Amino acid sequence: MITLYEHPLSPYAQKVKISLREKGVAFELKTPDAMGSGQTRGDFMTANPRGEVPALIDGDLSIFDSTIILEYIEDKWPTPAMLPTAPAERARMRMIEEVCDTHYEAINWGFGEIGWFRRAEGELAATLRERAAEQTENIQTWLARQLGTRDWFNGASFGWGDLSVVPYVAGSAGFGNAPAENSPLGRWFARTRTRESVALTLKESAATRSAMETVATIVEKGLFKREYRDHRLEWMIKSGGIDVVLTGLAKDNIRFSNDFQ
């Protein structure tokens, strides 16, 4: 059986779990020790020197990066196919995934920084939330155009595009920014949640969200260090939060990607 290192709130891990569940592949879930501290060690760090989830272990093989993991799953377990057949459509799905993994992820991550981790208060917090809400609306409009009149981003059936989008739309919903129920994207979101693979994955995520209400104190003490990956750092600075970054560096409660050794 394969092992998937994950955290239930990670959209990158969520899309991998959805793919595995759609294909009926059995897997064991593990959450890395000291997740979020910047001090993770052991088998997980051997599997992924970046110290980021997800990481997949299949026998002697270790794979990191959610997109590369999805490609491996598609190559090894091709049925049911998650990617369309036509090259143009396959490219379109990958572009949708890329937009969600960088631009959309950063917006939801920003909401978490303010709401859960209390990086800003007062006027600055209000400004960052306002910017994130505007950006959410814009990216959901872009996604609605990609969906068009289709039932699924993939076209006739659920697939790569859908599992790439749903963790982020679900994340927005958790922060009060779900698409309108009667909109095409809202109806798509409702359809996705009737699928067992999606429903179970989002249930796991929801069960973890309540624990996030207590993490601000841990962050303030420097025991939990959020990783400011490139697109997240860009989001915080362009949205007006450069002081958040400078304060986090001074307090040593933010971190960047690990150096390879």
Secondary structure, 3 states (H helix, E strand, C coil): CEEEECCCCCHHHHHHHHHHHHHCCCEEEECCCCCCCCCCCCHHHHHCCCCCCCEEEECCEEEECHHHHHHHHHHHCCCCCCCCCCHHHHHHHHHHHHHHHHHHHHHHHHHHHHHCCCCCCHHHHHHHHHHHHHHHHHHHHHHHHHHCCCCECCECCCCHHHHHHHHHHHHHHHCCCCCCCCCHHHHHHHHHCCCHHHHHHHHHHHHHHHHHHHHHHHHHCCCCCEECCHHHHHHHHHCCCHHHHHHHHHHCCEECCCCCC
